[in-house]
Amino acid sequence: MTLNQSGNSEFRGTVSTVSGAGALTKNGAGDLALYNANTYSGGTVLNAGRLLLANNAALGTGTITINGEHIRAHEAERTLSNPLALNGSFVLGQLTNFTGNATLVNNITITSFDATTNASVLSGVISGNGFGITKSGAGVLTLSGNSTYTGTTTVSAGRLNITSGSNATSGYSVAQGATPDMGGFGIPGGKSLSVNGTLQNMGTGAFTVASGATLSGTGAVPVSVSNTSGIVSPGNSAGTLTINGNYAQSGTGVLNIEIASLSSFDVLAINGSATLGGTLNISFASGFPNAFPATFDFLTTTGNLTGFFQNVNLVGSLPSGATGYSVRQSANGNGQRLTLVVVPEANAGLLALLAAPLLVGVFRKRK
């Protein structure tokens, strides 16, 4: 059965077929409200308009294929167990909970406008090789299944709750002003998280950057961060990443710092204490001006700073006119800071002076 209505309709009967293989296709810009428990098994296809669900079994037992537009609960909260095939971007209305497994057939955007926590929930396993999900709208969307899709999860607006530690997206991207809730599990190994808004973390303990995982962006992480074998790269190019807690880096953990210009460079701002180890990688953008000596405060704390990196690497080369660099530690109000000092050849002897009061490393230009 195909419905091509431009106006609004209510269907209070039961949709069923003798063979059990029939499907319901919704076209047109109008609303279709389904009130009863329907028995058709051929699936439902939403191409356009709004589909309003006034019964948990309103869409029968077959797969729900969403190619676009709007699906939502009607009159009360609804929980549907149908499998989902997600092919196009759509609006997921309030009080709608899908417990069935979902397959991504394309990269999609899910828009949610209701600001109530758990207003819209996908609790089944979401699969789809190479495809990702973008969360849009000012509302809340919860993903709570042990998903296996491999594309990027992007939060462009509103709040995304991710409550399962096994959510297997290849990466997370958080736009400015968005507030995803990572559920306390951190970043799984091999995945990435770009934070340009503010994370919401309802779990306890440190936010963990697992082996092969990358934490980047210009936003804020609201808890302590533990980086024993992952990568932390402040900024999206050059920028400041804020940690509202302590920061611990050790083992094979890596901190990447990019210096783009005299006034634009990466900063890891820690509103707490820092314990350092692992590796520091420093790189300079191409076309960096010949204006030395120059200093860059690339790590700041409001508390204590202990330890230092086991390895300090220059990725690429120093800018033209520079011959050496050092890293110094000094007081920063009640906290500490690490400063990168770069000097020209003629003033190489200035390196130790600029690196006072505590010199933690002097490095010469590669030949």
DRENSEDREN-649962 format. One record per residue (C-alpha): residue number from 1; residue in one letter; x, y, z. Coordinates in pm, 1 decimal, decimal comma. Example, Ala and Ser with C-alpha at 12.3 -4.5 7.8 and 13.67 -1.06 7.14 Angstrom:
REM residues 2
1:A:1230,0:-450,0:780,0
2:S:1367,0:-106,0:714,0
REM end
This chain:
REM residues 367
1:M:0,0:0,0:0,0
2:T:139,9:338,1:-104,1
3:L:7,9:663,5:43,4
4:N:76,4:983,6:-150,9
5:Q:-113,1:1238,1:54,3
6:S:-27,8:1606,8:72,5
7:G:-265,6:1672,2:362,3
8:N:-291,2:1512,6:706,5
9:S:-456,5:1173,4:766,7
10:E:-549,7:953,9:1061,1
11:F:-576,9:578,5:1015,9
12:R:-756,8:408,7:1306,6
13:G:-810,8:73,9:1141,1
14:T:-567,2:-216,9:1111,4
15:V:-324,0:-252,9:825,3
16:S:-293,0:-622,1:735,7
17:T:-249,0:-842,9:430,6
18:V:-363,7:-1195,6:357,0
19:S:-20,0:-1303,0:234,8
20:G:164,0:-1121,7:511,2
21:A:411,3:-982,1:259,5
22:G:257,9:-642,1:194,5
23:A:441,0:-316,9:263,8
24:L:334,6:35,2:358,3
25:T:503,7:324,0:175,2
26:K:455,9:681,9:293,1
27:N:504,1:953,3:27,2
28:G:391,2:1314,0:16,7
29:A:439,2:1605,4:254,1
30:G:140,3:1537,9:481,3
31:D:106,1:1362,7:819,3
32:L:-4,5:1001,3:859,5
33:A:-109,2:890,1:1209,7
34:L:-139,6:515,2:1278,1
35:Y:-333,0:424,0:1593,7
36:N:-371,0:45,0:1609,1
37:A:-147,3:-261,7:1636,3
38:N:-94,4:-355,3:1273,1
39:T:1,2:-700,3:1147,4
40:Y:155,0:-650,9:804,6
41:S:506,6:-791,6:773,1
42:G:631,7:-651,6:444,8
43:G:791,7:-348,1:603,5
44:T:740,1:26,7:604,0
45:V:908,7:282,9:380,2
46:L:910,6:650,1:481,0
47:N:1000,1:874,9:188,5
48:A:834,7:1204,6:280,3
49:G:607,7:1374,5:531,5
50:R:552,4:1282,8:896,1
51:L:471,4:936,8:1028,1
52:L:297,4:960,4:1368,6
53:L:294,0:642,6:1577,2
54:A:14,8:600,8:1831,5
55:N:84,8:231,6:1899,9
56:N:399,4:27,9:1966,8
57:A:299,9:-207,3:1683,1
58:A:174,5:62,3:1446,9
59:L:425,8:-36,8:1178,0
60:G:371,6:-412,1:1185,5
61:T:667,4:-646,7:1214,7
62:G:878,0:-575,6:907,1
63:T:1179,2:-353,1:854,4
64:I:1128,2:23,2:873,3
65:T:1319,6:189,7:589,6
66:I:1371,2:561,4:643,2
67:N:1468,9:758,6:335,1
68:G:1384,3:1098,4:480,2
69:E:1144,4:1334,4:660,4
70:H:996,3:1279,5:1009,8
71:I:898,0:989,6:1236,7
72:R:773,7:1036,4:1592,0
73:A:560,4:902,4:1875,4
74:H:203,6:1031,9:1891,1
75:E:10,8:1111,9:2210,7
76:A:244,8:907,9:2435,6
77:E:586,0:741,5:2445,3
78:R:629,4:456,6:2196,5
79:T:879,7:171,0:2182,3
80:L:921,8:-11,5:1851,1
81:S:1121,4:-330,7:1802,7
82:N:1124,2:-332,7:1420,8
83:P:1457,9:-357,0:1241,5
84:L:1566,5:-28,2:1082,7
85:A:1728,6:52,2:749,0
86:L:1857,0:409,8:763,2
87:N:1914,8:545,9:415,0
88:G:1838,7:917,7:444,4
89:S:1845,4:1202,1:693,6
90:F:1535,2:1239,8:908,6
91:V:1379,6:1397,1:1216,8
92:L:1331,0:1161,5:1510,9
93:G:1053,6:1300,6:1728,3
94:Q:1019,8:1296,5:2103,9
95:L:943,7:989,7:2315,6
96:T:1041,9:748,6:2039,7
97:N:1248,9:443,5:2136,6
98:F:1370,3:197,9:1872,4
99:T:1502,7:-126,0:2023,0
100:G:1555,4:-312,5:1695,8
101:N:1890,3:-332,8:1522,1
102:A:1961,0:-69,8:1256,6
103:T:2163,6:-79,6:936,6
104:L:2317,2:234,4:788,4
105:V:2274,6:229,9:411,7
106:N:2420,0:579,2:375,4
107:N:2567,1:861,7:580,2
108:I:2271,3:1014,7:763,0
109:T:2173,3:1307,3:983,0
110:I:1930,3:1247,8:1270,0
111:T:1764,3:1566,1:1395,9
112:S:1616,7:1581,9:1745,8
113:F:1447,9:1891,9:1890,1
114:D:1321,0:1769,7:2227,9
115:A:1558,1:1868,0:2509,5
116:T:1432,5:1597,7:2748,8
117:T:1695,9:1335,7:2832,6
118:N:1627,8:1004,8:2651,5
119:A:1353,1:1171,9:2448,5
120:S:1472,3:982,2:2139,8
121:V:1659,4:653,7:2174,7
122:L:1819,1:401,6:1940,2
123:S:1904,8:110,6:2169,1
124:G:1975,0:-161,8:1914,5
125:V:2300,3:-240,5:1736,6
126:I:2371,9:4,1:1452,7
127:S:2583,0:-144,6:1173,2
128:G:2713,6:-11,0:844,0
129:N:3064,2:-30,3:702,2
130:G:3196,1:314,8:612,0
131:F:2879,7:504,7:704,1
132:G:2833,4:750,6:989,8
133:I:2573,1:949,7:1181,7
134:T:2541,0:1324,6:1234,7
135:K:2333,0:1444,6:1530,6
136:S:2154,8:1773,1:1457,5
137:G:1889,9:1983,3:1631,2
138:A:1880,0:2127,4:1982,9
139:G:1734,9:1813,7:2141,5
140:V:1869,9:1491,9:2293,0
141:L:1944,1:1167,3:2108,2
142:T:2067,4:855,2:2289,0
143:L:2262,8:571,4:2124,4
144:S:2284,8:284,3:2371,3
145:G:2359,3:-24,4:2162,5
146:N:2691,2:-202,4:2107,0
147:S:2713,2:-57,9:1757,5
148:T:2953,1:-168,7:1485,6
149:Y:2920,5:101,4:1219,1
150:T:3258,4:236,2:1114,3
151:G:3191,0:591,8:996,6
152:T:3231,2:910,9:1198,2
153:T:2975,8:1019,3:1458,2
154:T:2934,2:1398,0:1441,0
155:V:2748,0:1612,1:1693,6
156:S:2664,1:1936,8:1513,0
157:A:2404,2:2060,6:1762,6
158:G:2221,2:1957,1:2077,6
159:R:2320,0:1661,5:2293,0
160:L:2416,1:1308,0:2199,7
161:N:2424,7:1046,4:2476,1
162:I:2647,7:748,1:2400,9
163:T:2591,2:503,7:2683,2
164:S:2773,8:194,6:2558,3
165:G:3148,6:145,3:2575,1
166:S:3134,3:-74,9:2268,1
167:N:3003,0:190,3:2031,5
168:A:3238,5:119,9:1742,4
169:T:3225,2:432,3:1530,0
170:S:3561,1:518,9:1372,0
171:G:3554,0:865,1:1520,4
172:Y:3353,8:1133,9:1698,7
173:S:3337,4:1498,5:1597,1
174:V:3177,8:1751,5:1830,9
175:A:3080,5:2094,9:1697,7
176:Q:3104,1:2416,2:1895,6
177:G:2804,0:2446,1:2127,4
178:A:2717,3:2075,7:2110,2
179:T:2721,0:1865,9:2429,0
180:P:2769,2:1492,2:2378,0
181:D:2761,3:1259,5:2676,5
182:M:3030,1:996,9:2623,4
183:G:2901,7:784,1:2908,7
184:G:3234,1:770,3:3092,2
185:F:3398,4:517,5:2864,1
186:G:3651,7:739,6:2687,9
187:I:3773,4:681,0:2333,4
188:P:3801,9:317,1:2219,3
189:G:4127,9:201,0:2063,6
190:G:4182,3:307,1:1704,8
191:K:3904,0:569,6:1719,7
192:S:3915,8:948,5:1725,2
193:L:3725,2:1224,0:1903,8
194:S:3735,8:1584,8:1786,6
195:V:3589,1:1805,3:2061,7
196:N:3486,3:2157,3:1963,9
197:G:3199,8:2182,9:2209,7
198:T:3182,4:2059,3:2570,0
199:L:3160,1:1691,2:2656,6
200:Q:2910,1:1576,2:2916,8
201:N:3041,7:1277,7:3112,2
202:M:2811,6:1105,1:3358,5
203:G:3058,7:830,1:3443,6
204:T:3325,4:825,6:3711,7
205:G:3702,2:819,6:3691,5
206:A:3929,6:950,5:3418,3
207:F:3837,2:981,5:3053,1
208:T:4066,6:729,4:2884,7
209:V:4242,3:772,7:2550,6
210:A:4298,0:409,7:2454,1
211:S:4576,0:262,7:2241,3
212:G:4569,1:410,6:1892,2
213:A:4288,2:653,0:1980,7
214:T:4308,8:1029,3:1920,2
215:L:4162,1:1315,6:2123,1
216:S:4163,6:1651,6:1944,5
217:G:3967,0:1973,9:1902,2
218:T:3918,4:2315,0:2060,0
219:G:3651,9:2227,0:2316,1
220:A:3651,9:2100,4:2674,3
221:V:3665,2:1761,3:2845,0
222:P:3487,5:1789,2:3184,1
223:V:3689,3:1524,5:3370,4
224:S:4047,9:1406,4:3412,8
225:V:4214,5:1248,8:3109,7
226:S:4440,6:942,9:3114,1
227:N:4663,9:898,6:2808,8
228:T:4890,5:596,0:2842,7
229:S:4898,4:479,7:2481,9
230:G:4684,8:716,9:2275,0
231:I:4732,0:1054,7:2107,2
232:V:4623,3:1398,2:2228,4
233:S:4631,6:1668,7:1958,3
234:P:4490,4:2004,6:2070,4
235:G:4314,2:2209,6:1802,4
236:N:4181,6:2112,2:1461,4
237:S:4487,1:2277,1:1319,7
238:A:4618,7:2515,7:1583,3
239:G:4394,7:2568,1:1885,9
240:T:4333,9:2510,9:2256,8
241:L:4196,2:2191,3:2407,9
242:T:4080,3:2229,7:2769,0
243:I:4076,3:1954,7:3031,9
244:N:3868,6:2037,0:3339,0
245:G:4051,6:1789,0:3558,0
246:N:4396,0:1631,7:3579,8
247:Y:4602,3:1505,4:3288,1
248:A:4825,7:1198,2:3302,5
249:Q:5044,6:1087,8:3011,4
250:S:5282,3:795,2:3031,1
251:G:5405,8:487,0:2849,8
252:T:5349,7:527,3:2477,1
253:G:5111,8:821,6:2514,6
254:V:5173,1:1107,7:2270,0
255:L:5107,4:1482,3:2283,5
256:N:5115,3:1655,3:1943,7
257:I:5178,0:2031,4:1937,1
258:E:5157,2:2231,9:1614,4
259:I:5301,3:2583,3:1585,2
260:A:5117,6:2761,6:1302,2
261:S:5242,8:3117,6:1355,2
262:L:5381,0:3346,2:1624,0
263:S:5029,3:3398,4:1761,3
264:S:4854,0:3075,8:1660,1
265:F:4965,8:2746,6:1813,2
266:D:4832,2:2445,6:2001,3
267:V:4771,6:2466,4:2375,2
268:L:4673,6:2194,2:2620,1
269:A:4505,4:2387,7:2903,3
270:I:4469,2:2174,0:3216,3
271:N:4247,2:2298,0:3497,4
272:G:4417,3:2065,3:3742,0
273:S:4753,6:1891,0:3777,4
274:A:4960,9:1714,2:3512,8
275:T:5189,5:1411,4:3527,3
276:L:5397,0:1377,3:3211,5
277:G:5574,7:1096,3:3031,4
278:G:5561,5:935,8:2689,0
279:T:5631,2:1146,6:2381,5
280:L:5602,4:1512,7:2280,3
281:N:5588,1:1578,7:1905,0
282:I:5646,1:1936,9:1787,5
283:S:5577,2:2054,3:1432,8
284:F:5585,8:2389,7:1254,5
285:A:5346,9:2489,3:977,6
286:S:5498,0:2562,1:637,6
287:G:5572,6:2926,5:569,6
288:F:5648,2:3002,3:933,5
289:P:5799,9:3354,6:956,5
290:N:6167,2:3409,3:1032,7
291:A:6114,0:3605,8:1355,6
292:F:6326,4:3468,3:1637,1
293:P:6374,8:3428,0:1926,6
294:A:6015,1:3322,9:1990,0
295:T:5834,8:3152,3:2279,0
296:F:5514,0:2947,3:2289,8
297:D:5332,5:2843,6:2610,9
298:F:5189,9:2514,1:2485,1
299:L:5087,7:2344,8:2812,4
300:T:4939,7:2515,0:3118,4
301:T:4811,8:2382,6:3450,0
302:T:4636,3:2531,7:3749,6
303:G:4798,1:2271,4:3976,0
304:N:5125,5:2081,9:4000,8
305:L:5326,4:1959,8:3703,9
306:T:5547,0:1655,2:3758,7
307:G:5759,8:1441,3:3530,5
308:F:5861,4:1512,0:3173,0
309:F:5837,4:1347,7:2831,4
310:Q:6072,1:1054,6:2769,4
311:N:6096,4:1156,4:2403,4
312:V:6077,8:1499,1:2239,1
313:N:6056,8:1482,3:1859,3
314:L:6067,5:1751,9:1594,1
315:V:5827,2:1641,5:1320,5
316:G:5958,7:1792,0:998,8
317:S:6211,6:2069,6:1046,5
318:L:6258,1:2399,6:1223,6
319:P:6157,8:2713,2:1031,8
320:S:6416,3:2891,0:820,0
321:G:6647,2:3097,4:1037,3
322:A:6604,6:2885,0:1350,0
323:T:6872,9:2648,6:1470,2
324:G:6762,6:2518,0:1807,7
325:Y:6478,6:2491,6:2053,1
326:S:6423,0:2412,8:2416,7
327:V:6134,7:2340,3:2652,1
328:R:6121,4:2518,6:2985,6
329:Q:5897,2:2484,4:3290,2
330:S:5794,5:2790,6:3488,9
331:A:5529,7:2915,9:3728,7
332:N:5191,1:3011,9:3585,4
333:G:5001,3:3180,3:3867,8
334:N:4923,0:2898,2:4110,0
335:G:5006,6:2644,0:3842,9
336:Q:5281,1:2563,8:3593,6
337:R:5344,7:2593,1:3221,9
338:L:5570,0:2444,7:2957,0
339:T:5716,8:2686,6:2705,1
340:L:5875,5:2608,0:2371,2
341:V:6168,2:2843,5:2301,1
342:V:6303,7:2878,3:1945,5
343:V:6621,7:3078,5:1869,0
344:P:6823,1:3171,7:1559,4
345:E:7178,5:3051,9:1488,0
346:A:7343,5:3376,2:1593,9
347:N:7175,8:3366,0:1933,7
348:A:7208,9:2996,2:2011,0
349:G:7374,4:3091,3:2338,2
350:L:7049,9:3266,5:2430,9
351:L:6876,3:2930,2:2454,9
352:A:6974,8:2856,3:2813,9
353:L:6893,7:3210,2:2925,1
354:L:6547,6:3205,7:2768,9
355:A:6484,4:2861,4:2910,3
356:A:6527,4:2976,0:3272,1
357:P:6418,4:2915,2:3541,6
358:L:6390,9:2539,7:3480,5
359:L:6540,0:2398,8:3163,0
360:V:6400,8:2056,5:3082,3
361:G:6545,0:2004,4:2736,0
362:V:6770,1:2169,0:2474,7
363:F:6753,4:2048,2:2116,7
364:R:6956,9:2145,9:1811,2
365:K:6842,4:2175,7:1453,7
366:R:6873,3:1861,9:1245,9
367:K:7153,3:1860,0:994,3
REM end
